[in-house]
């Protein structure tokens, strides 16, 4: 599962990232918002390096991980000792301890599988402990950080205003377009996004949005390519789903150095991050649920000719959900990630507890949260960013929405509004299964970002930040989600 020899990213890669980022700032003529965001990223990296200079935490942490591995060996009735070096003295360097921590995580991940399914309180306590110890490791990074959350992510444009204006003139020569505002948006992981205005010689004007591919991707999604996302957006827009009307696709990379798609700019504002940074009304919450039902009721037959066709071979929820782990294992960075006992615990639980319900599958967004909504007059005017789309169990999207909203919306109301609009029920078993499953997006996303940053010398420093801080958010709620789901399954038994 892993070829890593130390916890990623390594210190040498962190320092190289700082040097690269500083060089890009020195080369800029003024400190833009993107540069300020980049400086915030550098602060987080420097903090990580400072933390590594004091090895006492890592020394003590490894001693605890070693003891936990020994405990797991006893529970698994393995006579041999855990293949780990003994705890370290004060002379040990961080890189040496880091390699031992990685080895301990690999042993613990193996012991999770060995102890999974044992009907003893000791085994249950051990499985809880492996999640808690990994959470402790990643939480240490926030103790002296400038803030407790990742900074805004900068985007360094390779599409200049001048080059894009020339492109528009060559594409619409008879209309003589004049480029007005041209603004790159900060945020988004796998594509660059620009908002722009065009005024034509005949007096007409348009406000549009450009989404361009990036060369580095930490996950490979079915609709990652703009050509694939464009065909998905065409189908759902034609089907009446609130979405940006696709205008054109540019598949020729030579035009601007990358492929891109252009869509109509929709009216409305975002609520903020997936954690919901702004208040919203019950009417808006209801619109979120009803719009999701509208997405799920869209006929899936047209997608048989799209990039989502492979998912249609599993046309019932149970078998479709069973294919999810293979999807993650096929990701390009899967073999380069660090070992993770918590991730092993999560995967074992997911593979063991697939809901035995053959509900129909439907189109999924899989990132259906407030960060991807535009709101106008308290209703959703558009659902954005369809690169994560696939065909699967509708419970995944509904669970993700509920997790994004948290206690800012009534869970029972959201479910009722959704079910009334969809015309079908989503069982608590399926919802709670995907409450657990959605943590894998954070855990593996973090691991993939760290692997990409470590092994691709041209990867931007933002991938480092995703790798350093995202895992903590997946780990923080993992055990509670498993406990809730297990308690529900026990009541059904």
SULKA-V278776 format. One record per backbone hydrogen bond with DSSP energy under -1.0 kcal/mol. NH is the residue of the N-H (numbers start at 0). CO is the residue of the C=O. Records with the same first field share a line. If there is no record, write none. Layout:
NH = CO, CO
This chain:
13 = 9
14 = 10
15 = 11
16 = 12
17 = 13
18 = 14
19 = 15
20 = 16
21 = 17
22 = 18
23 = 19
24 = 20
25 = 21
26 = 22
27 = 24
31 = 29
35 = 31
36 = 32
37 = 33
38 = 34
39 = 35
40 = 36
41 = 37
42 = 38
43 = 39
44 = 40
45 = 41
46 = 42
47 = 43
48 = 44
49 = 45
50 = 46
51 = 47
52 = 49
58 = 54
59 = 55
60 = 56
61 = 57
62 = 58
63 = 59
64 = 60
65 = 61
66 = 62
67 = 63
68 = 64
69 = 65
70 = 66
71 = 67
72 = 68
73 = 69
74 = 70
75 = 71
76 = 73
77 = 72
83 = 81
91 = 88
96 = 92
97 = 93
98 = 94
99 = 95
100 = 96
101 = 97
102 = 98
103 = 99
104 = 100
105 = 101
106 = 102
107 = 103
108 = 104
109 = 105
110 = 106
111 = 107
112 = 108
113 = 109
114 = 110
115 = 111
117 = 114
119 = 117
123 = 119
124 = 120
125 = 121
126 = 122
127 = 123
128 = 124
129 = 125
130 = 126
131 = 127
132 = 128
133 = 129
134 = 130
135 = 131
136 = 132
137 = 133
138 = 134
139 = 135
141 = 138
142 = 139
163 = 159
164 = 160
165 = 161
166 = 162
167 = 163
168 = 164
169 = 165
170 = 166
171 = 167
174 = 171
177 = 198
179 = 196
182 = 194
184 = 192
191 = 211
193 = 209
194 = 182
195 = 207
196 = 180
197 = 205
198 = 177
199 = 203
200 = 174
202 = 199
205 = 197
207 = 195
208 = 262
209 = 193
210 = 260
211 = 191
212 = 258
213 = 189
222 = 386
223 = 220
228 = 224
229 = 225
230 = 226
231 = 227
232 = 228
233 = 229
234 = 230
235 = 231
236 = 232
237 = 233
238 = 234
239 = 236
240 = 235
246 = 261
247 = 261
249 = 259
254 = 251
256 = 252
259 = 249
260 = 210
261 = 247
262 = 208
263 = 244
264 = 206
268 = 374
275 = 272
284 = 280
285 = 281
286 = 282
287 = 283
288 = 284
289 = 285
290 = 286
291 = 287
292 = 288
293 = 289
294 = 290
295 = 291
296 = 292
297 = 294
302 = 299
303 = 300
304 = 301
305 = 302
308 = 305
310 = 307
311 = 308
312 = 309
313 = 310
316 = 358
319 = 315
320 = 316
321 = 317
323 = 320
326 = 322
327 = 323
328 = 324
329 = 325
330 = 327
333 = 330
335 = 332
343 = 339
344 = 340
345 = 341
346 = 342
347 = 343
348 = 344
349 = 345
350 = 346
351 = 347
352 = 348
356 = 354
358 = 356
361 = 391
363 = 389
368 = 366
371 = 368
372 = 369
373 = 381
374 = 268
375 = 378
378 = 375
380 = 373
381 = 373
382 = 241
383 = 371
388 = 385
389 = 363
391 = 361
395 = 392
397 = 393
398 = 394
399 = 395
400 = 396
401 = 397
402 = 398
403 = 399
404 = 400
405 = 401
407 = 404
413 = 409
414 = 410
415 = 411
416 = 412
417 = 413
418 = 414
419 = 415
420 = 416
421 = 417
422 = 418
430 = 426
431 = 427
432 = 428
433 = 429
434 = 430
435 = 431
436 = 432
437 = 433
438 = 435
439 = 436
442 = 438
443 = 439
444 = 440
445 = 441
446 = 442
447 = 443
448 = 444
449 = 445
450 = 446
451 = 447
452 = 448
453 = 449
454 = 450
455 = 451
458 = 455
462 = 459
464 = 460
465 = 461
466 = 462
467 = 463
468 = 464
469 = 465
473 = 469
474 = 470
475 = 471
480 = 476
481 = 477
482 = 478
483 = 479
484 = 480
485 = 481
486 = 482
487 = 483
488 = 484
489 = 485
490 = 486
491 = 487
492 = 488
